[in-house]
Amino acid sequence: MRTGALEWVDAPERGSVRLARFMVWLVHTIGWWPGHALLYPIAFYFMLFSPRQRRVARRFLGRALGRKAGFGDVFRLYFAFASTILDRAFLVTGRTGRYRIDVHGLDALKARIAEGHGCLLLGAHMGSFEALRAVADAGSPVEVAVLMHEANAARLKAVFDALGGAKRQEVVIPLGTTDAMLRAREVLERGGLVGLLADRAPRGERMQPVSFLGQEAPLPTGPHVLAAVLGAPVMLAFGLWRGPRHYEVRFEPFADATPPGRAGRQALVEERVRRFAARVEAVCRRHPYNWFNFYDFWQERGR
């Protein structure tokens, strides 16, 4: 199964960029606490003036919560999203001193690093990727590369680069380029970490329909094919927002390294996509206000 024109690819994240620029202004002028107070009207504004995103958010929350989602539920989701953007303006520059970050599974990640073969970290668009990177920076003195859909994220990334994020040591490898896999392999061979969010795909990438929150949804196979081709061990990584300046970072073993070759690869990839979906579903049910896919994830338009 291949995707058509996915909404998240076709629609630039204009609202996120405007919000991020405003957060940067807050950081430079009035600080975190006034900025946090302003998140309430900001989240309400973006919820009020994004009816399409509000509808799909409500449908997701209904599935994750197991009941009809109300106004307060949708607002909590928008507020959590705005909070992570405010925090990103601090975390991207290393100002983590007043943050509480509870970490689970770091020993398992360090054990993988100690083997010297590198590791692929798979995540999803939930919580804060910057919280994950803050822990990785402190707990893993190795090279960190991030595979990302750069075309859709470039404008948002540029906002935070202005804060000093461009001086960080991680490498950004744009997905879809001819040398992306080669560059990822080189990082892994040097014993580094390669991070990738595995719940979205660019236009034309192969997808696999899987059960997710009680209904079939398409998830990309590309991240799991990449892991199989590179023969890399895989861990899951989540940076969950738990409240003001409070995050829970989790690293979870997911899959061992696979031997090279095509034999059995398709069945292996399909099984991993299903397991990834099941794990993300479990996290969504436990932390429903951390899921930041504000588009038609189940492709229900016209149903």
PEHUCOR-V403794 format. One record per backbone hydrogen bond with DSSP energy under -0.5 kcal/mol. NH is the residue of the N-H (numbers start at 1). CO is the residue of the C=O. E is the energy in kcal/mol with one decimal. If there is no record, write none. Layout:
((NH/CO/E) (NH/CO/E))
//
This chain:
((3/205/-1.4) (6/4/-1.4) (9/6/-0.7) (10/6/-2.2) (11/7/-2.2) (12/10/-0.8) (13/152/-0.5) (14/12/-2.4) (17/13/-1.9) (18/14/-2.5) (19/15/-2.5) (20/16/-2.7) (21/17/-2.5) (22/18/-1.9) (23/19/-2.3) (24/20/-2.4) (25/21/-1.9) (26/22/-2.2) (27/23/-2.6) (28/24/-1.9) (29/25/-1.3) (30/26/-1.8) (31/26/-2.3) (35/31/-1.4) (36/32/-3.1) (37/33/-2.1) (38/34/-1.8) (39/35/-0.6) (39/36/-1.1) (40/37/-1.0) (42/38/-2.0) (43/39/-3.2) (44/40/-2.0) (45/41/-2.4) (46/42/-2.4) (47/43/-2.2) (48/44/-2.6) (49/45/-2.2) (50/47/-0.9) (54/50/-2.5) (55/51/-2.1) (56/52/-1.9) (57/53/-2.2) (58/54/-2.1) (59/55/-1.9) (60/56/-2.4) (61/57/-2.6) (62/58/-2.2) (63/59/-1.6) (64/60/-2.7) (65/61/-3.0) (66/62/-1.2) (67/62/-0.8) (74/70/-2.0) (75/71/-2.5) (76/72/-2.2) (77/73/-1.7) (78/74/-2.2) (79/75/-2.9) (80/76/-2.3) (81/77/-2.1) (82/78/-2.5) (83/79/-2.3) (84/80/-2.0) (85/81/-1.5) (86/82/-2.2) (87/83/-2.7) (88/84/-1.9) (89/85/-1.2) (89/86/-0.6) (90/87/-1.4) (91/87/-3.1) (92/88/-2.5) (93/90/-1.0) (94/91/-1.6) (95/90/-2.0) (96/94/-1.8) (99/96/-2.0) (100/245/-2.9) (101/99/-0.6) (102/100/-0.5) (102/247/-2.8) (104/249/-2.7) (109/105/-1.6) (110/106/-2.8) (111/107/-2.1) (112/108/-1.7) (113/109/-2.4) (114/110/-2.5) (115/111/-0.9) (115/112/-0.7) (116/113/-1.7) (117/112/-0.6) (119/192/-1.7) (120/233/-2.7) (121/119/-0.5) (121/194/-2.9) (122/120/-0.6) (122/235/-2.9) (123/196/-2.2) (126/124/-2.4) (127/290/-1.7) (128/239/-3.7) (132/128/-1.1) (133/129/-2.2) (134/130/-2.3) (135/131/-1.7) (136/132/-2.5) (137/133/-2.8) (138/134/-1.5) (139/135/-2.9) (140/136/-2.0) (142/140/-2.6) (145/193/-2.9) (146/171/-3.4) (147/195/-2.9) (148/146/-0.6) (148/173/-1.6) (150/148/-1.8) (152/149/-0.7) (153/149/-1.1) (154/150/-1.7) (157/153/-2.8) (158/154/-2.3) (159/155/-1.2) (160/156/-1.2) (161/157/-2.1) (162/158/-1.3) (163/160/-1.0) (164/161/-1.6) (165/160/-1.8) (166/161/-0.7) (167/164/-1.6) (168/165/-1.6) (171/144/-2.1) (173/146/-2.9) (173/171/-0.6) (174/172/-0.6) (175/148/-2.6) (177/174/-1.0) (180/177/-1.3) (183/179/-2.6) (184/180/-2.3) (185/181/-2.5) (186/182/-2.1) (187/183/-1.8) (188/184/-2.2) (189/185/-2.6) (190/186/-1.2) (191/188/-1.9) (192/187/-2.6) (193/143/-2.9) (194/119/-2.1) (195/145/-3.0) (196/121/-2.3) (197/147/-0.5) (198/123/-3.2) (198/196/-0.5) (204/4/-0.5) (205/202/-1.9) (207/1/-4.1) (208/219/-2.9) (210/217/-2.7) (212/215/-2.2) (215/212/-1.1) (217/210/-2.9) (218/297/-0.5) (219/208/-2.2) (221/206/-1.9) (222/206/-0.6) (224/221/-0.7) (225/221/-2.3) (226/222/-2.8) (227/223/-1.8) (228/224/-1.9) (229/225/-3.0) (230/226/-2.7) (231/227/-0.9) (232/227/-1.7) (234/255/-3.2) (235/120/-2.5) (236/252/-3.2) (237/122/-2.3) (238/250/-2.2) (239/126/-0.6) (240/238/-0.6) (240/248/-3.0) (242/246/-2.7) (243/246/-1.0) (246/243/-2.2) (247/100/-2.8) (248/240/-2.7) (249/102/-3.2) (249/247/-0.5) (250/238/-2.8) (251/104/-2.5) (252/236/-2.5) (254/234/-2.1) (255/234/-2.2) (265/262/-2.4) (268/264/-1.9) (269/265/-2.8) (270/266/-2.5) (271/267/-2.1) (272/268/-2.1) (273/269/-2.5) (274/270/-1.9) (275/271/-2.1) (276/272/-2.9) (277/273/-2.5) (278/274/-2.2) (279/275/-2.2) (280/276/-2.7) (281/277/-2.5) (282/278/-1.9) (283/279/-2.0) (284/280/-2.6) (285/281/-2.2) (286/282/-1.6) (287/283/-3.0) (290/287/-1.6) (291/288/-1.0) (292/125/-2.7) (292/290/-0.7) (294/292/-0.8) (295/293/-1.6) (297/295/-2.4) (299/296/-1.5) (303/300/-2.7))
//
